[in-house]
C-alpha cells in the first residue's frame, strides 16, 4: 500500500486512496494546499518521523491505524 500526505488550510492528512494527480486530490479537498506521495508505508513513516518530531502517537502507529481501518483518510495527530 502507498500513502499520500495531503496538506490543507487547516490540517494534514494521510490517505490510502489511489490518486493519479494532485488535481484529483484537490477535487476531494477544497482547502487543498499541497501533497506528497504516493510513498510506501515504510518511507512515509521515515519521512514523518524525521520531519515532524512532535507526531504522537508515532508515525508508524498512525500509519498502522489507517492501514487497518476501513477509513481512507486519517488526520495526522501531534503532541499538544
C-alpha positions as CSV (number, residue, x, y, z in Angstrom):
1,X,0.0,0.0,0.0
2,X,1.2,3.5,-0.8
3,X,0.1,6.7,1.0
4,X,-0.2,10.4,0.3
5,X,0.3,13.2,2.7
6,X,-2.4,15.9,2.0
7,X,-1.9,19.4,3.3
8,X,-5.0,21.6,3.6
9,X,-5.6,25.1,5.0
10,X,-6.4,23.5,8.4
11,X,-4.9,20.0,8.7
12,X,-2.5,17.4,7.5
13,X,-4.0,14.1,6.4
14,X,-2.7,10.7,5.4
15,X,-4.6,9.0,2.6
16,X,-4.6,5.5,1.2
17,X,-6.8,6.5,-1.7
18,X,-5.1,5.9,-5.1
19,X,-4.8,9.4,-6.7
20,X,-3.4,9.8,-10.2
21,X,-2.6,13.5,-9.9
22,X,-2.6,16.3,-7.4
23,X,-5.6,17.8,-9.2
24,X,-7.6,14.7,-8.2
25,X,-6.7,15.3,-4.6
26,X,-7.7,19.0,-5.0
27,X,-11.2,17.9,-6.2
28,X,-11.7,15.9,-2.9
29,X,-10.3,18.7,-0.7
30,X,-11.4,22.3,-1.5
31,X,-8.9,23.7,1.1
32,X,-6.0,21.7,-0.7
33,X,-2.6,23.3,-0.5
34,X,-0.1,20.6,-1.4
35,X,0.6,16.9,-1.3
36,X,3.4,14.4,-1.2
37,X,3.4,10.8,-2.5
38,X,2.4,8.2,-3.1
39,X,5.1,6.6,-0.9
40,X,5.3,3.1,0.5
41,X,4.3,3.0,4.2
42,X,7.9,2.5,5.4
43,X,9.1,5.6,3.5
44,X,6.2,7.6,4.7
45,X,6.8,6.6,8.4
46,X,10.5,7.5,8.0
47,X,9.7,10.9,6.5
48,X,7.0,11.8,9.1
49,X,9.3,10.8,11.9
50,X,12.2,12.9,10.6
51,X,10.2,16.0,9.6
52,X,7.7,16.0,12.4
53,X,9.3,15.2,15.8
54,X,6.0,16.2,17.5
55,X,4.0,13.5,15.9
56,X,2.1,11.4,18.5
57,X,1.3,8.6,18.5
58,X,4.3,7.6,16.4
59,X,4.2,7.8,12.6
60,X,4.3,4.0,12.4
61,X,1.3,3.7,14.8
62,X,-0.8,6.3,12.9
63,X,0.1,4.6,9.5
64,X,-0.9,1.2,11.0
65,X,-4.2,2.7,12.3
66,X,-5.0,3.9,8.8
67,X,-3.9,0.7,7.1
68,X,-6.1,-1.4,9.4
69,X,-9.2,0.8,9.3
70,X,-12.0,1.0,6.7
71,X,-11.3,4.7,6.5
72,X,-9.5,6.1,3.5
73,X,-8.1,9.2,5.4
74,X,-6.5,9.9,8.8
75,X,-5.8,13.3,10.3
76,X,-2.2,13.3,11.5
77,X,-2.0,13.9,15.2
78,X,0.7,15.7,17.2
79,X,1.7,16.3,20.8
80,X,-0.5,19.0,22.3
